[in-house]
Amino acid sequence: MTSSTEKLERAFQVFDQYNKQDPNPFSWEGNTYPQEYFLALKLHGWILKLNPDASEALLLASRCQHIGRWEIPRGDYPQDREGYLTWRKALSLYHAEKAEELLAPIGYSTETIERVKQIVRKIKLKADHEVQLMENALCLVFLQFQYEDFWPRHTDKIVDILRKSLKKMDADGHRHALALDYSVQGKQHVEAALAQL
């Protein structure tokens, strides 16, 4: 009989193998990785940092939150606000379905899989503690690993973009966000966005 720990490790292995197929490269500290594989590892790391006693479902969700993201390109949808929201909704459903598809053969119960899907889809954000932890971790991954490359290309609206992201976080998330290393200007944008909340 497979132990819970063995099953969890098997799920991580399956998720990682899938995300290693991402054709988009991500460079960090001189090394290059498949983007979604790298970001999934970092998201998992942040979940453990925010809650060392995270539930199995939350740990599973952290490793498959954006699984196969490259398979639904942003360019397939209109380049306006409505197109963006439609794309995000399609992605959310796709990630949840892909998680179920990969978890079921490993032997996870319907109850656990449904809980993973709830977290992946971020249902009841603010009301569900684990969903809130996931949102905090997602924002922190962006701020730590993607933000400094992102903001110089969006200087005219970066404070507004940050404000919308930071608004989804809670006070603990804000505390961690402020403790990250930024460029001088990058930190000013984060502080300006927080001041608007």
N, C-alpha and C positions, 0 to 999 in steps of 0.2 A: 504493500500500500504506500502511495506517495505521500510524504509528509507535507505540511503546509509550507515549510521553508523551501523544500525542493520544488513544489508547484510554483511558488512565487519566483524563484530563480529561473525556472523554465519559461514562465511568462515573460520575464525581463529579456531572456535570450531571444524569444520569438519576436517581441516588439523591436529589439535592437537590430535583429537581422532584417526586419522589414524596413526600418528607417535608414539602414545603411544603403538602401537602394536609391535614396534621394540623389538625383543628379546635380543638385545645387551645392556648390562647395561653400564651406564656412571656415574662414581663417582666424586662428586665435593663437597668439604668442608663438608665431612662427610655424605652426602646424595647420594642416588643412584636413577638414572632416566633412562627411556628408552632413548637410545643415541640420536636418531634423533629428538625426542621431545625436549630434553634439548638444542641441538644445534640450532634447529629452533627458539626457544625462544631467544637465545642469538644473532642469526643473525638478527632477527627482532629488537632487542634492539640496535644493532650497526647501523642499517639503520636509526633508529630514531635519534641516536646520531650524525651521519654524516649529516643527512638532516631532521630536525624536521618537515619540510613541504613536506615530501615525498609523491608522488602521490599514489593513491589507488592501481594502478597496481604494483608499486614497493613494497608497504606494503604487498600485497597479495603474490608476488613472494618471499619475504623474509621469509614467513612462510611455503612455499612449495618448496623451492629451491632444497632440497634433499629428498623430500617426498617418503617414501617407499624404501629408498636406500638399505636396508637389503635384499630386494627381488631380487636383481641382485648381487650376491656375486662376489667379485674379483676372488675367486678361480675357478669360472666357465670359466675363460679366461686364455690363456697362460701367464706364469709368466715372460714375457719379455716386452720390451718397446712397441712393437707393440700390444701385448695383453692388456697392460695397457691403451693405447690410444683407442683401440676398446671398452674396458669396459667403459671408461669415455664417449665415444660417445653414447653408448647404454643407459647409465644412464641418460644422458642429455635428450634424446628423451623420455625416460620412465617418468622422472619427469614432463616434459611438458605435456605429454598425460594424466598422472594421475591428474595433476592440472586441465586440461580441464574437465576431467570426474567428478571431484568433484565440480567444479565451475558452470558448466552449469545448474544443477538442482536448484542452489540457485538463479538463474535468472540473472547472469551476461551476458552482451552483448558479441557478437562474437568479437567485436573490443577490449574490455577490456581483454577477455581471450587470444586473439592473442598477445596482448602486454605483458601479464604475461608470456606467453610461450617464447616470444623473450628474455625477461630478464632472465628467468630460463635457457635458452639455451646459454645465454651470447653472443648473436649475435651482431656483431659490437663493440666488446670490444675496448676501447680507443676512438672510434668515438661517441658512445652513452653514454651520461652522466649517465643515470640511470644504465646501464650495468656496467659502471666503478665503480659506487658506490657499486653495488652488489659485484664486485670482491674485492674491498677494504674491505668490511664487511666480506666476506668469509675468506680472509687472516687473518684479525684481530681476528676472532673467533678461527681460528686454533692457532694463536700465543698466545692468551690469555688462552685458555682452553685445548689445546692438545699438544702444542709444547714441554713443559718441560718434558712430559712423552715420547714424540716421539724421541727427538734428541739423548739421550744417547744410543738408539738402532741403531743409524745411524751415529755415529761419523765420519766415514770415508768420508761420502758424504753430511753431513748436510748443509755445506755452499753452495754447489752447488744446493741442493734442495731449500734452502731459497732464493738463488739468482733468481731462476726460478719463484718462487712465488712473490717475491718482485718486479720483473720486470713487472709483470702484474698490479701492483698498481701504483697510481699516487703520486705526491708529498704530498698531504694531507694524503693519506694512509700511506706513509712512516713516516710522522710526528707522527701520532697516534701509529704506530708500535713501534717507538723508546720510546714512553712515557709509554709503558706497563711495568709491573713488571716482571723481569726475574731473574734467578740465575746469578751469575757472569759469569760463562762460557756460559750460554745460551745467555746472552746479547752480549758477544764477538762474538759468531757465527753470530748473527743478524747484528752486526756492520760490520763484515768482508764481509758478503754477500752484504750489501748496498754499501760498498766501491768498489765492483766489477762492479756495475751498470754503 
